[in-house]
């Protein structure tokens, strides 16, 4: 008994319904539409924002992806990040970003625009694998998280950038460093009296405050609380 070749059966049945040329034309149109959609998304990501809100369907939004501007600001300040328009982003998007955005647009029957990205400042200048997050505005200073990619942050980052949160933190950091070196001085020279250690501490405080603040502003840096959403290079 002759065995059935399913591929040949499928091919034979399809050829009855449509010619090869017609099939190629249909597939070409599908690919053309898909490429056009991808190009549109890329243009939107690189386009300057006009600050209009996106209209998403309320019952299809996931509450875990909705964040207020104040919440985003707190995280940016805590980890020394920026929250800027996507057209300023110089990092690489994941390969499937157009599919992710297309799926979300289909789900909400809309076209997304005015994308925002939360990421380290260097990602808005040079390419880096660190952890960016893509948002779209949905009104009243609320943003909807579209996609997160890249590596996770080291937990030490929060501690490392803490001195740069504001002027008070940098001052306290200078004092703590001074205390540390004053105690080291006491260990190295046990003969120092308490008064001498205190004088050494005062000398160190003035020195470290000058050094830290001078180097901070010399490199055109600014504090996280004032620059988390700044478009300017100094950070």
C-alpha positions in Angstrom: 0.0 0.0 0.0 1.4 3.4 -1.0 2.5 5.6 1.9 1.1 9.2 2.1 3.6 12.0 2.0 1.9 14.8 3.9 4.2 17.5 2.5 3.2 16.4 -1.1 -0.4 16.3 -0.1 -0.2 19.8 1.4 1.6 21.1 -1.7 -0.9 19.5 -4.1 -3.9 20.9 -2.2 -2.4 24.4 -2.0 -1.6 24.5 -5.7 -5.3 23.8 -6.4 -6.2 27.0 -4.5 -3.4 29.4 -5.4 -0.5 29.6 -7.8 3.1 30.0 -6.7 3.3 33.5 -8.1 0.2 34.6 -6.2 1.5 33.1 -3.0 4.8 34.9 -3.4 2.9 38.1 -3.9 0.9 37.6 -0.7 3.9 36.7 1.4 5.9 39.7 -0.1 3.0 42.0 0.9 3.0 40.5 4.5 6.7 41.1 4.8 6.4 44.5 3.3 3.8 45.5 5.9 5.8 44.0 8.7 9.0 45.9 7.6 6.9 49.1 7.3 5.6 48.6 10.9 9.2 48.0 12.2 10.4 51.1 10.4 7.5 53.1 11.9 8.4 52.0 15.4 12.1 52.8 14.9 11.2 56.3 13.7 9.0 56.8 16.7 11.7 55.7 19.1 14.2 58.2 17.5 11.6 61.0 17.2 11.6 64.0 19.5 8.7 63.8 21.9 5.7 66.1 21.6 4.6 65.1 25.2 1.1 63.8 24.1 -0.2 60.9 26.2 -0.9 57.4 24.8 -4.4 56.0 25.0 -4.3 52.5 26.4 -7.3 50.3 27.2 -7.9 50.4 30.9 -9.0 46.8 31.3 -5.9 45.5 29.4 -3.3 47.4 31.3 -1.3 45.5 33.9 -1.2 47.4 37.2 2.4 46.2 37.9 3.6 48.2 34.8 2.0 51.5 35.9 4.4 54.0 37.6 4.0 57.6 38.7 6.7 60.2 37.8 7.5 60.7 41.5 8.2 56.9 41.9 10.5 57.0 38.8 12.3 60.0 40.1 13.0 58.3 43.5 14.6 55.3 41.8 16.6 57.6 39.4 17.9 59.6 42.3 18.6 56.5 44.4 20.7 54.7 41.7 21.9 57.9 39.8 19.9 57.2 36.6 18.2 59.5 34.0 14.7 59.5 32.7 14.8 61.0 29.2 13.1 60.9 25.8 14.1 57.8 23.8 15.5 60.0 20.9 18.4 60.8 23.3 19.1 57.1 23.9 22.5 55.9 22.5 22.4 52.3 23.7 21.1 49.3 21.8 17.5 48.1 21.9 16.9 44.3 22.2 16.3 42.6 18.8 12.7 41.8 19.6 11.7 45.4 20.7 9.6 46.0 17.6 7.7 42.8 18.2 7.1 43.7 21.8 5.8 47.2 20.9 3.7 45.8 18.0 2.1 43.3 20.4 1.3 46.0 22.9 -0.1 48.2 20.2 -2.3 45.4 18.9 -3.5 44.6 22.4 -4.6 48.2 23.0 -5.5 49.0 19.4 -3.3 52.1 19.2 0.0 53.4 18.0 2.5 54.1 20.8 4.6 57.3 20.7 6.6 59.6 23.0 8.7 56.9 24.5 10.8 57.6 27.6 13.8 55.6 28.9 15.1 55.2 32.4 18.8 54.2 32.3 22.3 55.2 33.5 23.5 58.5 32.1 26.2 56.8 30.0 23.6 55.1 27.9 22.5 58.5 26.6 26.1 59.1 25.4 27.7 55.8 24.5 26.7 52.2 24.0 26.6 50.1 27.2 25.0 46.8 28.3 23.5 48.2 31.6 19.8 48.0 32.5 17.4 50.3 30.6 13.6 50.5 30.9 11.3 51.7 28.2 8.1 53.7 29.2 5.2 55.5 27.4 3.2 58.3 29.1 -0.5 57.6 29.8 -1.5 60.8 31.5 -1.4 62.7 34.9 2.3 62.0 35.2 1.8 58.3 35.0 3.9 56.1 32.7 3.4 52.5 31.4 6.4 50.2 31.4 6.8 48.7 27.9 9.9 46.6 28.3 13.1 46.2 30.4 16.3 44.7 29.1 20.1 44.5 29.8 22.0 43.4 32.9 20.8 43.8 36.4 22.4 46.5 38.6 24.9 45.5 41.3 23.3 46.1 44.7 26.4 48.1 45.6 25.5 50.8 43.1 23.0 52.4 45.5 25.8 52.7 48.1 28.4 53.9 45.6 26.2 56.7 44.2 24.8 57.8 47.6 27.3 60.6 48.1 26.2 62.2 44.8 22.5 62.3 45.7 22.6 65.9 47.0 25.0 68.4 48.7 24.2 67.1 52.2 25.2 63.6 51.3 28.5 64.7 49.8 29.2 66.8 52.9 28.4 63.9 55.2 30.6 61.6 53.1 33.5 64.0 53.4 33.1 64.1 57.2 32.9 60.2 57.4 36.1 59.9 55.3 37.8 62.5 57.6 36.8 60.5 60.7 38.2 57.3 59.2 41.5 58.9 58.4 41.7 60.6 61.7 41.3 57.2 63.4 43.9 55.7 61.1 46.2 58.6 62.2 45.6 57.7 65.8 46.4 54.0 65.2 49.6 54.9 63.3 50.6 57.5 65.9 49.3 56.3 69.3 51.0 59.2 71.0 48.5 61.7 69.6 46.3 63.2 72.2 42.5 63.6 71.8 42.9 67.3 71.1 45.5 66.5 68.4 43.2 63.9 66.8 40.4 66.4 66.8 42.6 69.1 65.2 43.7 66.5 62.6 40.0 65.7 62.0 39.2 69.4 61.4 42.1 69.7 59.0 41.0 66.6 57.1 37.4 67.8 56.9 38.4 71.0 55.3 40.7 69.2 52.9 38.4 66.4 51.9 35.4 68.8 51.4 37.5 71.0 49.2 38.9 68.0 47.2 35.5 66.2 46.7 33.5 69.3 45.8 36.3 70.7 43.6 36.7 67.4 41.7 32.9 67.0 41.5 32.3 70.4 39.9 35.5 70.3 37.9 34.2 67.3 36.0 31.0 69.2 35.4 28.9 66.8 37.5 25.6 67.6 39.2 23.6 66.0 42.0 21.2 63.2 41.2 18.2 65.1 42.7 18.6 68.0 40.3 19.7 66.1 37.2 17.7 62.9 37.0 15.7 64.2 34.0 18.2 66.7 32.6 19.0 66.5 28.9 22.4 68.2 29.4 25.7 66.2 29.4 26.9 67.1 32.9 25.9 64.3 35.3 
